[in-house]
Amino acid sequence: MRILMVGHYPPHGGGVANHLDNLVRELRKRHEVHVLTYGPIKPRDNEKEFVHQVKVPPVYGIRGTSFALLGAKEIVRLHREFSFDLVHAHFVGTTSYAGVLARERIDLPLVVTAHGSDLEHTAKLTLGRFYVKRTLATANAIITVSHWLAKKAISLGAGKVKVIPNGVKSLSEKQGQRRYITFIGALRDYKSPETFIELARVFPDREFLVVGDGPLRWKLETEAPENVRFLGYRRDVDRILSESLLLVLPSKREGFGLVILEANSLGVPTVGRRVSAIPELIREGKNGLTFKSFEDLVKAVESILEPKANIKIGKTGRRIASLYSWGAVAREVEKVYLDVIGQRF
């Protein structure tokens, strides 16, 4: 098959770019895969001929709408040049709407994957809700990365939805003493990093690490106790997790929660808030614990920091994480592709 992916892609960072990078790598073992992403970017040397871009202004609100309009035009142009079998857009909103607009001009199947904040946040905005509902009603197939998101998609007008969880790439375990309680994520309100800071006050003799950046960083650093270190955005997450006793995910919403599996893959137990898709990944008492109240969180952390429990839960986490491979994800996505292509005939 010849496939056109649409969405954030390296050198862009973030969950969608990470997902797309791993999925494209697997699919290219059997198919020709092109990518259309937000520009301006400098593609990696080994894939320059397969990565296309639409240059859009870096202004919130204008950027997405510009991509929807210009991206649709570019999809049509690229299809005339390469003759794709289908378009697969990632993130339901302005990105997927580029595919919707392109479909009005070319007869090309459209597959769309919902990743989380698109259905949990974008769908609540006036214009965003229009993009989301139009996409869900128009696309030939909808994929969500969790059952939680599948229910959201159906409530917003989607018909049949296929759930295909994210994969977890193999992280290299580094030798080091496990001593940190770690937070990894954007320092934004929905990730609730302030809950992690408050937790650090309860355990003054433990070392806490905050990995990530965002608009709340200055305020958090100002208010944090001395046992919290802020590392900013890091690329050596494998080393940091290899030295962690526990990962805490206090997010108020989470479409999937890939960092849970990344931690588990290195034998690190996790504690996450009992919201959205987190309970789908944290199997209570096996690879971690979930919480609702702050008191629940404190008790969960105390429990998992007990050495024997930490080792046992970490081992179980490794086994659970091994079930989520990108090879398996790619094979499930291929089944969706074959289904929508078959609908044309």
C-alpha positions in Angstrom: 0.0 0.0 0.0 1.0 3.6 -0.5 -0.1 5.6 2.6 -0.2 9.3 3.5 0.0 10.0 7.2 -1.1 13.5 8.4 -0.1 14.9 11.8 2.8 16.0 14.0 6.0 14.2 13.2 9.6 14.5 14.2 11.4 16.8 14.7 8.1 17.8 16.4 7.9 16.4 19.9 4.8 15.2 21.9 2.6 12.2 22.1 1.2 12.3 18.5 4.7 12.7 17.0 6.0 9.9 19.0 3.1 7.6 18.1 3.4 8.5 14.4 7.2 8.0 14.4 6.9 4.5 15.7 3.9 3.5 13.6 5.5 4.8 10.4 8.7 2.9 11.2 6.8 -0.4 11.5 4.6 0.2 8.5 7.5 1.0 6.2 8.7 -2.6 6.6 5.9 -3.5 4.2 4.5 -0.3 2.7 5.4 3.0 1.2 4.5 5.6 3.8 4.6 9.4 3.3 4.0 12.0 6.0 2.4 15.5 5.8 3.2 17.6 8.8 3.3 21.1 10.2 6.1 23.2 8.9 8.6 24.7 8.8 10.7 21.7 9.7 13.9 20.1 8.6 13.2 16.4 7.9 15.7 13.7 8.9 18.1 12.9 6.1 17.0 9.3 5.6 13.4 10.2 4.8 13.5 13.6 3.1 11.7 12.4 0.0 8.8 10.9 2.1 8.2 13.8 4.5 6.2 16.8 3.2 5.2 19.9 5.0 2.8 22.8 5.1 4.3 26.0 6.4 1.9 27.7 8.9 2.2 30.7 11.2 3.2 29.7 14.7 0.2 31.5 16.3 -2.3 29.6 18.4 -5.7 29.6 16.8 -4.4 30.5 13.4 -1.9 27.7 13.1 -4.4 24.9 13.2 -7.0 26.5 10.9 -4.3 27.3 8.4 -3.1 23.7 8.4 -6.7 22.5 7.8 -7.0 24.7 4.7 -3.5 24.5 3.3 -3.1 20.8 4.3 -6.2 19.8 2.4 -4.8 21.5 -0.7 -1.5 19.7 -0.2 -3.1 16.3 0.3 -4.9 16.7 -3.1 -1.6 17.7 -4.8 0.4 14.9 -3.2 -2.3 12.3 -4.2 -2.1 13.4 -7.8 1.7 12.9 -7.7 1.9 9.7 -5.7 -1.6 8.1 -6.0 -2.2 7.0 -2.4 -4.4 4.1 -1.3 -5.6 6.1 1.7 -5.0 9.0 4.1 -4.5 8.4 7.8 -4.9 11.5 10.0 -3.8 11.7 13.6 -5.6 14.0 16.1 -9.2 14.8 15.6 -9.5 18.5 14.9 -7.9 20.8 12.4 -5.4 18.1 11.4 -8.1 15.6 10.6 -10.3 18.3 9.0 -7.6 18.7 6.3 -8.4 15.1 5.4 -12.1 15.8 5.4 -11.8 18.8 3.1 -9.5 16.8 0.8 -12.1 14.0 0.5 -14.5 16.5 -1.0 -12.1 16.8 -4.0 -10.6 13.3 -4.3 -12.0 9.8 -3.8 -9.6 8.6 -1.1 -10.5 6.7 2.1 -9.8 8.6 5.3 -8.8 6.9 8.5 -8.5 9.0 11.7 -6.9 8.2 15.0 -8.0 10.0 18.2 -5.3 10.4 20.8 -6.8 12.0 23.8 -7.0 15.8 24.2 -8.7 16.0 20.8 -11.8 14.4 22.2 -11.4 15.5 25.8 -10.5 19.2 25.1 -10.8 20.3 21.5 -14.3 18.9 21.3 -15.4 21.3 24.0 -14.4 24.4 22.0 -16.9 26.0 19.7 -15.0 25.7 16.5 -13.1 22.6 17.7 -16.4 20.8 18.2 -17.3 21.5 14.6 -14.1 20.0 13.4 -14.4 17.0 15.6 -18.0 16.1 14.8 -17.5 16.6 11.1 -14.5 14.4 11.1 -16.2 11.6 13.1 -19.2 11.7 10.7 -17.1 11.7 7.5 -14.1 9.4 8.1 -14.2 5.9 6.8 -12.8 4.5 10.0 -12.1 5.8 13.5 -9.3 4.4 15.7 -8.9 5.4 19.4 -6.0 4.5 21.6 -8.2 3.5 24.5 -11.7 2.3 25.3 -12.3 5.5 27.3 -11.8 7.5 24.1 -13.9 5.1 22.1 -16.9 5.9 24.3 -16.1 9.6 23.9 -16.0 9.2 20.1 -19.3 7.4 20.0 -21.0 10.1 22.2 -19.8 12.7 19.7 -21.3 10.9 16.7 -18.8 8.3 15.6 -20.2 5.0 14.4 -18.0 1.9 14.6 -14.8 2.6 16.5 -11.7 0.4 16.6 -9.6 0.5 19.7 -5.8 0.0 19.1 -3.7 1.0 22.1 -0.3 2.7 21.7 2.8 0.5 21.6 5.8 1.0 23.8 9.3 1.2 22.3 12.1 -0.7 23.9 14.0 1.5 26.4 17.5 0.7 27.4 17.8 0.0 31.1 20.8 1.8 32.7 22.7 0.7 35.7 22.0 2.9 38.7 20.6 3.1 42.2 16.8 3.3 42.2 16.0 6.2 44.6 13.7 8.7 42.8 9.9 9.3 42.8 9.3 10.7 39.4 6.9 12.8 37.4 7.2 12.9 33.6 4.9 15.2 31.6 4.1 18.7 30.4 3.9 21.2 33.2 0.3 22.2 32.4 -2.9 22.3 34.4 -4.4 19.1 33.1 -1.3 17.1 34.1 -1.8 18.4 37.7 2.0 18.7 38.6 1.0 20.6 41.7 -0.3 17.4 43.2 3.1 15.9 42.8 4.7 18.9 44.5 2.3 18.5 47.4 3.2 14.8 47.6 6.8 15.7 48.0 6.0 17.7 51.2 4.6 14.5 52.7 7.8 12.6 52.0 10.6 15.1 52.9 13.2 12.3 53.1 12.6 11.1 49.5 14.0 12.6 46.3 11.4 13.8 43.8 12.2 14.5 40.1 10.1 16.6 37.7 10.8 15.8 34.1 9.2 18.1 31.6 8.5 21.8 30.9 5.6 24.1 30.4 3.9 27.3 31.5 3.6 26.2 35.2 7.3 25.6 35.7 8.3 28.9 37.2 5.4 28.8 39.7 6.1 25.2 40.7 9.8 25.8 41.2 9.1 28.8 43.3 6.8 26.8 45.6 8.4 23.4 45.6 10.2 22.0 48.7 14.0 21.3 48.7 13.6 17.6 48.0 12.2 18.3 44.4 14.5 18.8 41.4 13.3 20.1 38.1 15.1 18.6 35.1 13.2 20.2 32.2 12.6 18.4 29.0 14.9 15.4 28.7 15.8 12.9 26.0 17.4 10.4 28.5 14.1 9.3 30.0 15.4 5.7 30.0 18.2 6.6 32.4 15.9 8.6 34.7 13.4 5.8 34.9 16.2 3.3 35.5 17.0 5.2 38.7 13.3 5.6 39.8 11.5 3.7 42.4 8.1 4.9 41.3 6.4 7.0 38.6 3.4 9.2 39.7 0.9 10.3 37.1 -1.6 12.7 38.7 -3.2 13.9 35.4 -6.8 15.1 35.5 -7.4 13.5 32.1 -5.2 11.2 30.0 -6.2 9.7 26.6 -3.8 6.8 27.0 -0.8 7.4 29.4 2.1 5.9 27.5 4.6 6.9 30.2 2.9 4.3 32.4 4.0 1.5 30.0 7.5 3.1 29.5 8.0 3.0 33.3 6.7 -0.5 33.6 9.0 -1.7 30.8 11.9 -0.8 33.0 10.4 -2.4 36.1 9.1 0.8 37.6 5.7 0.6 39.4 3.2 3.4 38.7 0.6 5.3 40.7 -2.0 7.2 38.6 -5.3 9.1 39.1 -8.4 7.0 38.5 -9.6 9.0 35.5 -9.9 8.6 31.7 -7.8 5.8 30.3 -5.4 5.4 33.2 -7.4 2.4 34.8 -7.0 0.6 31.5 -3.2 0.6 31.9 -2.7 0.4 35.6 -4.0 -3.0 36.7 -4.8 -2.4 40.3 -2.3 -4.1 42.6 -0.4 -5.7 39.7 1.7 -3.1 37.9 0.7 -0.2 40.1 -2.2 1.5 42.0 -4.7 4.2 41.2 -6.1 6.9 43.5 -9.0 9.4 43.7 -8.2 11.5 46.7 -4.9 12.9 47.9 -5.1 10.7 50.9 -5.4 7.7 48.6 -2.3 8.9 46.7 -0.2 9.1 49.9 -1.3 5.6 51.0 -0.6 4.1 47.5 2.9 5.6 47.5 3.7 4.4 51.0 2.5 0.9 49.9 4.6 0.7 46.7 7.7 2.1 48.3 7.9 -0.9 50.6 10.9 -2.8 49.1 9.3 -6.2 48.5 6.2 -4.8 47.1 8.2 -2.5 44.8 10.2 -5.4 43.3 7.2 -7.6 42.9 5.0 -4.9 41.2 8.0 -3.9 39.0 8.4 -7.4 37.7 4.7 -7.7 36.9 4.9 -4.3 35.2 7.6 -5.6 32.8 5.4 -8.5 31.7 2.4 -6.3 31.1 4.4 -3.7 29.2 5.8 -6.5 26.9 2.3 -7.0 25.6 2.2 -3.6 23.9 4.5 -3.8 20.9 4.5 -1.4 17.9 4.7 -4.5 15.6 1.3 -5.6 17.0 -0.1 -2.1 16.7 1.0 -1.9 13.0 -0.7 -5.2 12.2 -4.0 -4.1 13.8 -3.8 -0.8 11.8 -3.2 -2.7 8.6 -6.5 -4.6 9.2 -8.3 -1.3 9.4 -6.6 -0.2 6.1 -7.6 -3.3 4.3 -11.2 -2.9 5.5 -11.6 0.7 4.3 -9.9 -0.1 1.0 -12.3 -3.0 0.5 -15.3 -0.7 1.1 -14.4 1.1 -2.2 -15.1 -2.0 -4.4 
